Amino acid sequence: MAVRIPLYYDNSEGVSNPNLRQMTSLQIEEIKDAFKQMYFESPSVSLAVIGSSGNLGTMYDTRLKAGAVSVGTSAFPAESVTQEPQLVQIGLSRIQQNISTDSAPNNSGNIEYPVYHYEDESGNTILRSMTLQDMYDTFVKDIIDDELSVGGAVYTVDSNTTISGYTAVSDGSTIVPIYTDTRANTSAYNASEIPETDDNTTITYYYLHKKNHTTPAYESPARITRLGNIITPSLSTWNIVFKSIIRYMVANIEGYKLRYSINGSGLINGTQMTDTRLSGGAGTYATYQAGVDDYRAQEFPDGSPITINTYGLYVTQE
């Protein structure tokens, strides 16, 4: 591991006489933040919301619905012959993880990155360009370890469509939930509506959100040209370089790859998604005479809300 101290031109004494100085720890932290903001803008391990068949797997929403209606011509069918409330299970696979296939950053001529002071074997201090590994060690490693790999850093889950600091991820045109918890609503069942087909009420929607990015501000480090001149590239130029490095590292470098899962290892991102239904029991037996020879009976869901399962969006560093 090689952590370097990049150099920059200090204009505090006048632009006509800038001095090449080592960056302070604060200036280095500001560059780290630039790496992070570039990743927030364009993550190389990204999550999309799709209609079905997402590759993070299936989350199930379970609920009870009324049993099938029974009909008699001269009397109501007995409770013993009517069907009990039935279990409904709906699978939701709406999260797609996409991993970038970006090429490795191009350090053309080994001079594309900031310069630093290097002491050679004779004790002489010379200027040397940072390598790609130096960039990883100096700027990116801590960002991934301490910030991007923590829960809710890049993506989070919430039951609200808007939360501070994030933007809801749409399916391309509309903000849709990644998971919906539904449950039978006992007050919605009426004997006069037998056969009753209304089997659910939405309890909670859950949405995927992506972290917003801001325009980073930092001191531009110096770099060397092919002719041996020391220049100060623009921040927009460095931002392109920083983005290519952190995107490649997060997607490809062993030990720093970020990967998402449903109920996998790592840290949870935001709210846990809960699947609830009624506990159920004997069912609520109901009857309705719809006509002279039309006697109907049906059993409605009953019981108290219980949690069947919980799901979480997890991130891990591999």
Buried (B, 14 or more C-beta within 10 A) or exposed (E): EEEBBBBBBBEEEEEEEBEEBBBEEEBBBBBBBBBBBBBBBEBBBBBBBBEEEBEBBBBEBBBBBBBEBBBBEEEBBEBEEBBBBBEBEBEBBBBBBEBBEEEEBEBEEEBBBBBBBEEEEEEEEEBBBBBBEBBBBBBBBBBBEEBBBBBBBBBBBBBEEEBEEBEBBEEEEEBBBBBBBBBBBBEBBEBEBBBBEEBBEEBBBBBBBBBEBEEBEBBBBBBBEEEEEBEBBEBEEBBEBBBBBBBBBBBBBEEBBBBBBBBBEBBBBBBEBBBBBBEBEEBBBBBBBEEEEEBBBBBBBBBEEEEBBEBBBBBBBE
